[in-house]
């Protein structure tokens, strides 16, 4: 994950999102950026750690458990692949 300073404007926040999407190779998937009041963060109760995926239909496609024990990025990856119609990665 790229290391970035905490954005102080919506333009900076969008720039950070763009860098993260590029560095993490997530461009095939649209991303939304929360406003500077963290409205989405407040609505989804993302503290301390929470993973969500909003599907193409605008509904929650994946809702991870509360971190740190419910923080399972591999499950989110599987949900992203399913949403994009990609095969899951077998180890």
GIQUILIN-V278000 format. One record per residue. PHI is phi in whole degrees, -180 to 180 (NA if undefined). D_LAST is the distance of its C-alpha to the last C-alpha in whole Angstrom. Layout:
PHI_D_LAST, PHI_D_LAST
This chain:
NA_22, -63_25, -94_28, -136_31, -77_35, -66_35, -63_37, -113_40, -142_41, -65_39, -64_39, -65_37, -62_35, -66_34, -64_34, -62_31, -60_29, -63_29, -61_28, -63_25, -60_24, -70_25, -64_23, -95_20, 55_20, -106_21, -57_24, -64_23, -111_23, -67_27, -128_27, -113_30, -112_32, -66_34, -74_38, -71_39, -90_40, 58_37, -59_37, -66_34, -57_33, -65_36, -67_35, -95_32, 56_32, -80_29, -94_31, -79_29, -142_26, -154_25, -112_22, -128_24, -131_23, -95_26, -74_25, -59_27, -84_30, 85_31, -101_29, -67_27, -95_24, -151_22, -133_23, -79_22, -78_23, -69_26, -77_24, -84_24, -75_22, -91_21, -83_20, -128_16, -58_15, -63_12, -68_14, -64_16, -58_13, -61_13, -66_16, -63_17, -61_15, -63_17, -64_20, -88_20, 74_19, -100_15, -72_13, -75_10, -85_7, -97_4, -94_0
